């Protein structure tokens, strides 16, 4: 594996360049805003710098495929043939369509709320906080419940501000974060769950890198996702970079043997395939894994940029598991923080981590419930 640096105007341009030159199997390791060297660049806008890992043996094939597709599209009067589009490109397209659908749903909900006549019988300070919560995409039912509790407490404690009371109530609702805690001389197995496209595999790498590089623990990864094209190669690339052993398994017997082969590891992360809400086979597979390995921690990954209806649907899909923790990904892709409150309220499960970007292992952190509460009511800038 080799690593290459690219500069681009934005992430879309970077991805297009990487796919064109190195192929779809290349993996973006990190991204950051930088300013090019030289006096002439002092007044220019920073550019996006991405670090990419790729297999040089695959790059020429990708270039030839791209040239063939370009040649085939020279005739503007004909439609481009779909033969050059792989499953990974289709999956990316599906994810973009889902993101657009979520964004439109958010606009519809927001404007529907604005059109209604706003006549709440709350003190002005409480009403302003209520509107801030709803504008931050907190569910109206939950927002009204918090507003009513705030009003009741405010009547009894007139020397306390409504904002202080509301912030306290939101913090209580979010609960105390429950990150992964390792015990000395005891191995811990972590089962990672989540729908396709939520960033689960990258999140596993971030956690593995944090424990391996920062905390100096022995880490292992077992991959059971044998369905998604490129999943194994992507995970193997990251595992090689952070020097963590990776095992890919195809059956329950192999899974048990893989864990036994990592008996010297302090923590083992189990990557699972994504699922559809109606996928009964996926449920059976997860139940087999939990019964066989009896993981100490189960973490469900959900995206902050997903609409509440989709989050509710995914949470209902995993309601057969009663002890999972929540990890919210892609927090950097939305300015709204109400979704964290919604998912905590709906699932009644503890929050563990949030991810805030693509860099490994930097862009993952334990949930800061106090900061989230301040952002939801607007007392801290998002």
C-alpha angles and dihedrals in degrees: 000000000000131000123222133184124223133186119209143163093244141344094273092056090046092052092047091051094046093049091046096050105028105021133243094291092069114108126218105224100183144344135205142162113257137170117231117243122256136067093266090062097053093093096038125098118264117258131221113259117198129186114215131192117206144163108245090208090063098045098076091051090052091051092050091049091050092049091049091051092048091050091049091052095052092097103076092191092066130067116245114257115248093219092096093056113096131201092260092056090048090050091051090049090051090051091051091049090050090051092051091047090051092049092050091048089053092052092049092050092046096050092043088058093048092053093057119089108257108219110150121165096223132118110270094252092052092044091054090052090048092055091048090054093049091047086052088058097255108156111261093232091055094041092054091047091054092045092053092048090049092051092050093050091044091058090057098039106040092166091066124079122241090235092056091049093046092048090052092050092049091049090052091050092050089049131201112316116248110204124175111288120192124209123217114258091006127103118223126205117205120198113204119205134178146121124281114277097025093110096251097147093050089046091054089053091050091052092044091050092047093053094039103040103026103030096032094229127150107252133188132185127207117193120206094167100107094149105068115080112240095010094114094046093048093050092044091054092054093043091054092050095052092036097239122145116247127197124189116206133190103186143030091256091054090047093057091045091049092055092046087053088058096052090130093059122105093209133013123198118207114207115204134191121264119250148205119241091247096045104121092173090060090054091052091050093050091048090052091050093049093047092048101043101025092209116213091219131029116193124193114203117211129172121244089211092060121099119253093248091059093044090050090050093050093046089052089051090061098040089113086074111071103183109049128130125221127244114185115206133196095028087154091063095067134043092208120095099181092093091070089055091046096052093045090050095046100043098034087215125133121257118236114171144355127207119219106184146342102281117114121251100348101069100070128080143164111269112269100210094182092055092045091051091052091049093050093058094037099247089121125042114249 
